[in-house]
């Protein structure tokens, strides 16, 4: 599997601010992570991402495999048909399985015990995804930095096998991803949460760059 991305840049309306875009993208019925940061004047990065890299409370770590996508239907009947189509799709099931197995293998190497859920469909306002949850109890010697280094990038934004996929991207993606698909989160005294910065946009003065990615399998 490889996840190839593209960047589309356009000139922003002079009245559009990063906070406006973040508010426009945000909905109360969306469980996604929302964030914006501004490292310097004129530059801002915003994201409304459904993808959790991990959440950590004490030694308990929780993460998710999200891959495989359909739009939402315009009616309940069409929505259900699209959900069934997604769950039965050979391509999407394989794409999700690759992500799930890779994360499960990584967690097994970091945890004393692990467990995972069956695959369900995550329904967001505009799209729906195949999703499974994974969790574990971290080994005493494993820290937050180890988790980030081991889990990022997952095959949901890079590919698998990792080295081969990244070599392909280095040859064929004609731009630097920058913050796109990077881990963004917080570290507290006894907890940490990191999301994966997809569904994102970069403001640079009057230019806005939008990022999208697509999972490709055999």
C-alpha contacts under 8 A as a table, 3 or more apart, distances in Angstrom:
res1	aa1	res2	aa2	distance
1	X	95	X	7.18
1	X	98	X	7.65
1	X	155	X	7.35
1	X	159	X	4.98
1	X	160	X	5.16
1	X	161	X	7.36
1	X	165	X	7.10
1	X	215	X	6.84
1	X	216	X	5.63
1	X	217	X	4.67
1	X	218	X	7.35
2	X	155	X	7.41
2	X	158	X	6.06
2	X	159	X	4.08
2	X	160	X	6.48
2	X	165	X	5.43
2	X	168	X	7.91
2	X	169	X	7.91
2	X	215	X	5.85
2	X	216	X	5.40
2	X	217	X	6.81
3	X	155	X	7.53
3	X	156	X	7.03
3	X	157	X	5.58
3	X	158	X	5.22
3	X	159	X	5.64
3	X	213	X	6.15
3	X	214	X	5.26
3	X	215	X	4.31
3	X	216	X	6.06
4	X	158	X	7.70
4	X	169	X	6.71
4	X	173	X	6.92
4	X	213	X	5.57
4	X	214	X	5.59
4	X	215	X	6.68
4	X	216	X	7.59
5	X	173	X	6.89
5	X	211	X	7.07
5	X	212	X	5.54
5	X	213	X	3.98
5	X	214	X	6.33
6	X	173	X	7.41
6	X	175	X	7.94
6	X	211	X	5.88
6	X	212	X	5.63
6	X	213	X	6.37
7	X	175	X	7.54
7	X	209	X	6.31
7	X	210	X	5.61
7	X	211	X	4.72
7	X	212	X	6.76
8	X	209	X	5.48
8	X	210	X	5.16
8	X	211	X	6.53
9	X	207	X	6.69
9	X	208	X	5.58
9	X	209	X	4.14
9	X	210	X	6.24
10	X	207	X	5.73
10	X	208	X	5.48
10	X	209	X	6.47
11	X	206	X	5.72
11	X	207	X	4.64
11	X	208	X	6.12
12	X	16	X	6.51
12	X	206	X	5.39
12	X	207	X	5.69
12	X	208	X	5.97
13	X	16	X	5.36
13	X	206	X	7.59
14	X	17	X	7.98
14	X	206	X	7.06
16	X	20	X	6.24
16	X	21	X	7.24
17	X	20	X	5.09
17	X	21	X	6.54
18	X	21	X	5.20
18	X	22	X	6.23
18	X	36	X	7.71
18	X	44	X	6.59
18	X	45	X	7.65
18	X	46	X	6.83
18	X	203	X	7.01
19	X	22	X	5.01
19	X	23	X	6.08
19	X	36	X	7.74
20	X	23	X	5.18
20	X	24	X	6.11
21	X	24	X	4.98
21	X	25	X	6.13
21	X	46	X	7.97
22	X	25	X	5.21
22	X	26	X	6.17
22	X	34	X	7.52
22	X	35	X	7.74
22	X	36	X	7.57
22	X	46	X	6.45
22	X	47	X	7.19
22	X	48	X	7.41
23	X	26	X	5.15
24	X	27	X	7.94
25	X	48	X	6.81
26	X	30	X	7.26
26	X	34	X	7.39
26	X	48	X	6.99
27	X	30	X	5.38
27	X	125	X	7.93
28	X	31	X	7.81
29	X	124	X	7.84
29	X	125	X	7.14
30	X	124	X	5.88
30	X	125	X	6.29
31	X	50	X	6.92
31	X	124	X	7.52
32	X	48	X	5.99
32	X	49	X	5.20
32	X	50	X	4.21
32	X	51	X	7.38
33	X	47	X	7.75
33	X	48	X	5.54
33	X	49	X	5.23
33	X	50	X	6.09
33	X	51	X	7.80
33	X	195	X	7.00
34	X	46	X	7.71
34	X	47	X	5.80
34	X	48	X	4.50
34	X	49	X	6.58
35	X	46	X	5.81
35	X	47	X	5.65
35	X	48	X	6.77
36	X	44	X	6.86
36	X	45	X	5.56
36	X	46	X	4.34
36	X	47	X	6.62
37	X	44	X	5.71
37	X	45	X	5.60
37	X	46	X	6.80
38	X	41	X	7.02
38	X	42	X	7.97
38	X	43	X	5.77
38	X	44	X	4.36
38	X	45	X	6.57
39	X	43	X	6.59
39	X	44	X	6.89
40	X	43	X	5.73
40	X	44	X	7.72
42	X	203	X	7.21
42	X	204	X	5.63
42	X	205	X	4.69
43	X	202	X	7.35
43	X	203	X	5.32
43	X	204	X	4.62
43	X	205	X	6.36
44	X	202	X	5.89
44	X	203	X	4.99
44	X	204	X	6.82
45	X	179	X	7.83
45	X	200	X	7.25
45	X	201	X	5.86
45	X	202	X	4.56
45	X	203	X	6.21
46	X	200	X	5.55
46	X	201	X	5.45
46	X	202	X	6.58
47	X	197	X	6.02
47	X	198	X	6.45
47	X	199	X	5.58
47	X	200	X	4.13
47	X	201	X	6.50
48	X	197	X	7.71
48	X	198	X	7.28
48	X	199	X	5.70
48	X	200	X	6.60
49	X	195	X	7.23
49	X	196	X	6.76
49	X	197	X	6.11
49	X	198	X	5.47
49	X	199	X	5.58
49	X	200	X	7.61
50	X	195	X	7.90
51	X	64	X	7.41
51	X	66	X	6.78
51	X	195	X	5.80
51	X	196	X	5.52
51	X	197	X	7.88
51	X	198	X	7.70
52	X	55	X	7.48
52	X	63	X	6.22
52	X	64	X	6.26
52	X	193	X	7.92
52	X	194	X	6.27
52	X	195	X	4.30
52	X	196	X	6.08
53	X	63	X	5.92
53	X	64	X	7.07
53	X	151	X	7.25
53	X	152	X	7.58
53	X	183	X	7.05
53	X	193	X	7.75
53	X	194	X	5.38
53	X	195	X	4.89
53	X	196	X	5.86
54	X	61	X	6.60
54	X	62	X	5.49
54	X	63	X	4.43
54	X	64	X	7.41
54	X	193	X	5.87
54	X	194	X	5.55
54	X	195	X	6.95
55	X	61	X	5.66
55	X	62	X	5.20
55	X	63	X	6.46
55	X	191	X	7.50
55	X	192	X	5.73
55	X	193	X	4.26
55	X	194	X	6.43
56	X	59	X	6.75
56	X	60	X	5.67
56	X	61	X	4.47
56	X	62	X	6.47
56	X	191	X	5.22
56	X	192	X	5.06
56	X	193	X	6.24
57	X	60	X	5.31
57	X	61	X	6.57
57	X	190	X	6.11
57	X	191	X	4.48
57	X	192	X	6.79
58	X	190	X	5.56
58	X	191	X	6.19
59	X	137	X	5.48
59	X	138	X	5.10
59	X	139	X	7.63
59	X	140	X	7.74
60	X	135	X	7.29
60	X	136	X	5.92
60	X	137	X	4.76
60	X	138	X	6.30
61	X	135	X	5.48
61	X	136	X	5.43
61	X	137	X	6.25
61	X	138	X	6.84
62	X	133	X	7.42
62	X	134	X	5.90
62	X	135	X	4.34
62	X	136	X	6.77
63	X	133	X	6.05
63	X	134	X	5.27
63	X	135	X	6.11
64	X	100	X	7.90
64	X	131	X	6.81
64	X	132	X	5.75
64	X	133	X	4.48
64	X	134	X	5.74
65	X	96	X	6.96
65	X	99	X	5.87
65	X	100	X	5.18
65	X	103	X	7.31
65	X	131	X	5.50
65	X	132	X	5.31
65	X	133	X	6.40
65	X	134	X	7.67
65	X	156	X	7.65
66	X	96	X	6.57
66	X	99	X	7.47
66	X	129	X	6.40
66	X	130	X	5.81
66	X	131	X	4.57
66	X	132	X	6.86
66	X	156	X	6.90
67	X	92	X	7.18
67	X	95	X	6.18
67	X	96	X	4.69
67	X	99	X	7.16
67	X	129	X	6.06
67	X	130	X	5.62
67	X	131	X	6.70
67	X	156	X	6.13
68	X	86	X	7.25
68	X	92	X	4.54
68	X	93	X	6.94
68	X	95	X	6.30
68	X	96	X	6.02
68	X	129	X	5.33
68	X	130	X	5.42
69	X	86	X	7.01
69	X	92	X	7.29
69	X	127	X	6.78
69	X	128	X	5.67
69	X	129	X	4.60
69	X	130	X	6.90
70	X	82	X	6.59
70	X	83	X	7.42
70	X	86	X	6.48
70	X	127	X	5.68
70	X	128	X	5.35
70	X	129	X	6.59
71	X	82	X	7.46
71	X	126	X	6.05
71	X	127	X	4.17
71	X	128	X	6.03
72	X	79	X	5.53
72	X	82	X	7.25
72	X	123	X	7.86
72	X	124	X	7.96
72	X	125	X	7.27
72	X	126	X	5.51
72	X	127	X	5.00
72	X	128	X	6.35
73	X	76	X	6.74
73	X	77	X	7.62
73	X	78	X	4.80
73	X	79	X	3.82
73	X	80	X	7.56
73	X	82	X	6.83
74	X	78	X	6.37
74	X	79	X	6.74
75	X	78	X	5.25
75	X	79	X	6.00
76	X	79	X	4.98
76	X	80	X	6.16
77	X	80	X	5.23
77	X	81	X	6.29
78	X	81	X	4.98
78	X	82	X	6.18
79	X	82	X	5.24
79	X	83	X	6.20
80	X	83	X	4.96
80	X	84	X	6.17
81	X	84	X	5.16
81	X	85	X	6.10
82	X	85	X	4.93
82	X	86	X	6.10
83	X	86	X	5.14
83	X	87	X	6.27
83	X	121	X	7.21
83	X	128	X	7.46
84	X	87	X	5.13
84	X	88	X	6.17
85	X	88	X	5.22
85	X	89	X	5.97
86	X	89	X	5.22
86	X	92	X	6.68
86	X	93	X	7.89
86	X	129	X	7.88
86	X	130	X	7.51
87	X	92	X	7.65
87	X	93	X	6.87
87	X	121	X	7.67
87	X	130	X	7.19
88	X	93	X	7.30
89	X	92	X	5.32
89	X	93	X	5.96
90	X	93	X	5.29
90	X	94	X	6.07
91	X	94	X	5.29
91	X	95	X	6.17
91	X	217	X	7.05
92	X	95	X	4.95
92	X	96	X	6.14
92	X	130	X	7.83
93	X	96	X	5.18
93	X	97	X	6.01
93	X	130	X	7.71
94	X	97	X	4.96
94	X	98	X	6.21
94	X	217	X	7.81
95	X	98	X	5.44
95	X	99	X	6.70
95	X	215	X	7.26
95	X	216	X	7.88
95	X	217	X	6.66
96	X	99	X	5.25
96	X	100	X	6.14
96	X	130	X	6.66
96	X	131	X	7.50
97	X	100	X	5.01
97	X	101	X	5.97
98	X	101	X	5.40
98	X	102	X	6.16
98	X	155	X	7.15
98	X	160	X	7.35
99	X	102	X	5.29
99	X	103	X	6.24
99	X	154	X	6.83
99	X	155	X	5.23
99	X	156	X	5.98
100	X	103	X	5.33
100	X	104	X	6.02
100	X	132	X	7.22
101	X	104	X	5.00
101	X	105	X	6.05
102	X	105	X	5.20
102	X	106	X	6.27
102	X	154	X	7.57
102	X	155	X	7.33
103	X	106	X	5.05
103	X	107	X	6.12
103	X	151	X	6.90
103	X	154	X	7.13
104	X	107	X	5.18
104	X	108	X	6.15
104	X	114	X	7.94
104	X	116	X	7.89
104	X	134	X	7.07
105	X	108	X	5.14
105	X	109	X	6.56
106	X	109	X	5.35
106	X	110	X	6.65
106	X	150	X	6.69
106	X	151	X	6.81
107	X	110	X	5.10
107	X	111	X	5.82
107	X	114	X	7.00
107	X	135	X	7.85
107	X	136	X	6.94
108	X	111	X	5.37
108	X	112	X	7.33
108	X	113	X	7.03
108	X	114	X	6.39
110	X	138	X	5.93
110	X	139	X	6.02
110	X	142	X	6.61
110	X	147	X	7.85
111	X	114	X	6.61
111	X	136	X	5.85
111	X	137	X	5.18
111	X	138	X	4.17
111	X	139	X	4.90
112	X	136	X	7.32
112	X	137	X	5.78
112	X	138	X	6.17
112	X	139	X	5.52
113	X	136	X	5.48
113	X	137	X	5.68
113	X	138	X	7.85
114	X	134	X	7.36
114	X	135	X	5.65
114	X	136	X	4.07
114	X	137	X	6.68
115	X	134	X	5.85
115	X	135	X	5.53
115	X	136	X	6.28
116	X	132	X	7.16
116	X	133	X	5.59
116	X	134	X	4.23
116	X	135	X	6.32
117	X	132	X	5.66
117	X	133	X	5.28
117	X	134	X	6.48
118	X	132	X	5.96
118	X	133	X	7.70
119	X	130	X	6.55
119	X	131	X	5.52
119	X	132	X	4.61
119	X	133	X	7.90
120	X	130	X	5.86
120	X	131	X	5.38
120	X	132	X	6.22
121	X	128	X	6.53
121	X	129	X	5.51
121	X	130	X	4.67
121	X	131	X	5.74
122	X	128	X	5.45
122	X	129	X	5.12
122	X	130	X	6.17
122	X	131	X	6.02
123	X	127	X	6.49
123	X	128	X	4.44
123	X	129	X	6.69
124	X	127	X	5.33
124	X	128	X	5.62
138	X	142	X	6.33
139	X	142	X	5.53
140	X	143	X	7.97
142	X	146	X	6.05
142	X	147	X	7.34
143	X	146	X	5.27
143	X	147	X	6.46
144	X	147	X	5.05
144	X	148	X	6.35
144	X	192	X	7.80
145	X	148	X	5.23
145	X	149	X	6.16
146	X	149	X	5.20
146	X	150	X	6.03
147	X	150	X	5.20
147	X	151	X	5.97
148	X	151	X	5.38
148	X	152	X	5.67
148	X	183	X	7.68
149	X	152	X	5.71
151	X	154	X	5.85
152	X	182	X	7.91
152	X	183	X	7.22
153	X	156	X	7.74
153	X	157	X	6.36
153	X	158	X	5.89
153	X	181	X	7.90
153	X	182	X	7.69
154	X	157	X	5.93
154	X	158	X	6.11
154	X	159	X	7.08
155	X	158	X	4.81
155	X	159	X	4.00
155	X	160	X	5.57
155	X	162	X	7.31
156	X	159	X	6.60
156	X	215	X	7.32
157	X	181	X	6.49
157	X	213	X	7.37
157	X	215	X	7.81
158	X	162	X	7.13
158	X	165	X	6.63
158	X	166	X	6.64
159	X	162	X	5.60
159	X	165	X	5.03
159	X	166	X	7.09
159	X	215	X	7.98
160	X	163	X	7.52
160	X	164	X	7.13
160	X	165	X	5.78
161	X	164	X	5.65
161	X	165	X	6.06
162	X	165	X	5.20
162	X	166	X	6.06
163	X	166	X	5.27
163	X	167	X	6.19
164	X	167	X	5.16
164	X	168	X	6.34
165	X	168	X	5.11
165	X	169	X	6.32
166	X	169	X	5.00
166	X	170	X	6.12
167	X	170	X	5.11
167	X	171	X	6.46
168	X	171	X	5.26
168	X	172	X	6.16
169	X	172	X	5.13
169	X	173	X	5.21
170	X	173	X	6.03
170	X	174	X	8.00
171	X	174	X	7.74
173	X	176	X	7.89
177	X	180	X	5.22
177	X	181	X	7.50
178	X	182	X	7.74
179	X	182	X	5.19
179	X	197	X	7.09
180	X	197	X	5.56
180	X	198	X	6.07
180	X	200	X	6.75
180	X	211	X	6.94
181	X	196	X	5.35
181	X	197	X	4.42
181	X	198	X	5.09
182	X	196	X	5.63
182	X	197	X	5.36
183	X	194	X	5.93
183	X	195	X	5.62
183	X	196	X	4.81
183	X	197	X	6.27
184	X	194	X	5.32
184	X	195	X	5.41
184	X	196	X	6.27
184	X	197	X	6.48
185	X	192	X	7.42
185	X	193	X	5.45
185	X	194	X	4.02
185	X	195	X	6.01
186	X	192	X	5.60
186	X	193	X	5.69
186	X	194	X	6.48
187	X	191	X	6.31
187	X	192	X	4.39
187	X	193	X	6.82
188	X	191	X	5.03
188	X	192	X	5.62
197	X	200	X	6.37
198	X	211	X	7.39
198	X	212	X	7.39
199	X	211	X	6.78
199	X	212	X	6.85
200	X	210	X	6.27
200	X	211	X	5.99
201	X	208	X	6.58
201	X	209	X	5.49
201	X	210	X	4.60
201	X	211	X	6.40
202	X	208	X	5.55
202	X	209	X	5.07
202	X	210	X	6.67
203	X	206	X	7.10
203	X	207	X	5.86
203	X	208	X	4.60
203	X	209	X	6.60
204	X	207	X	5.21
204	X	208	X	6.35
